[in-house]
Every structure is written in C-alpha cells, then in structure tokens.
Amino acid sequence: MDTRRQNLIVVVANARDQAKQLLALLESQRHPQTNRSSSLYLALVSMQKRLKAMDSAPAVAQLVPDLEQLVTLCEGKLAPIKPLLEEALHIAQSVRG
C-alpha cells in the first residue's frame, strides 16, 4: 500500500473519530449545528470505506473535491476538525501530483 494512501486513511479515521465525538456532544446540547455535524461524520465514514477499497493513486486523487467540500463545512463548533481535513486534502493533492 502506498504510504501516502495509508497516511490519508489514518488522517480520515482521526477526523471521523473527532467528528463522532463532536456529533455526540452537539446532539446532547441540541445544538443548531447537529445536522451539519451528522453530515460531516457520515461523509467521513463513507470516505474511509472508499479509501480502503481503492488500490491506486489516481483513485485517491478523486477524493480531492470531496475533501475540499468537507473543509468548508468546518465552521463554528466543527472548526476543530478542519486541520485534519486540510491535512487529508494536502495528502490527496500530493497523490494527484
């Protein structure tokens, strides 16, 4: 497995874990960003599954637009996840070359 892809899997998993924790917190507070947090978490779960199924750099590069979109969701209470997604985006862009 390509080291960059492996690193991307780890970063996305960390972002997913952090998103899950934030989602639980926001749900318990009935915070207005709960829906956005849920969307972010589910997108990261899906992305992690896609990453594990991919076997080539070009396939990983297809995630760049998705990661760019997820970065834009990270405002307000979701801001702590933004650095992880930016790191994932940087890795995916480096695979794209």
N, C-alpha and C positions, 0 to 999 in steps of 0.2 A: 504494500500500500504506500502510495506517495506520502511523504512526511507532511507536506502542506495540507493534503486532504485529511490526514489524521489529526493535525492541529486544528483544522476547521471543525471537525467532528467534536473535538474536546471543547472548543470555544462555544459552539452552538449548544452543546449539552449544558455548559455552565450558564449560558444565557437562559436556556429553558428552565433550569432549576431555579434561577433567580426570579424569572417571570412567574413560576408556580408559587413561590413564596409571596411575591407581591400580590398576586391574584387572591390568594387566601386572605391576606391582610385587608385588601380593598373590599373583598366580599364581606368580611366581618364588620367593616365600618360602613357598609352600604355606600361606598364612595362612588361619585359620578363616573370615575374612570374605570369602573369594574368591567364594563363591556369591552373597552379598548384593551384592557389588560388580558381579558379572556381571549380576544382575537390574537394578540401577540403570542400568548402562550401556545395556543393551538397551531399557529403558523410555525412556531419553533419546533413543536412536536413533529409536524409534517415534514419540515425541512430536515430534521435529524434522520427520519426514516428514509427520505430521498437520498441523503448523503451516504448512508450506509449501503444503499443499493447501487450507488454509482461506482463505476470502475475506471473512469478516465478523467483527465484534466478538463477536456472540453465540456464534459457533462457538469463538472463542478462550476465552471465558468458561467453556466446558465443560471446559477443562483444569484449572480450579481444584482440583477434588477429586483429580485425579491428581497435581498438584504438591504438594498437602498430604500425600498419602501418601508421595511420594518424599522429602520433607523428613524424615519420621520414620525413613527408612532411614539417614540420615546420622549415624551414631554411630560411635564408635571411629575406625578408620582412614579412614572415609568422611566424617568431620566437615569436612574442608577444602572439600567440595563444597556443604555446607549453605548458606553465604552466597549462592552463586549461585542455588540453588534457591529460597531465600527471596526473592531479588530477582525471579526469574521469577514466583513466586507473587504478589508485590506488583503486578507489571505486569499479570498476568492478572486480578487482582481489580479493578484500576483500569479495565480494559476492561469488566468486568462492570458496573461502576458502582455 
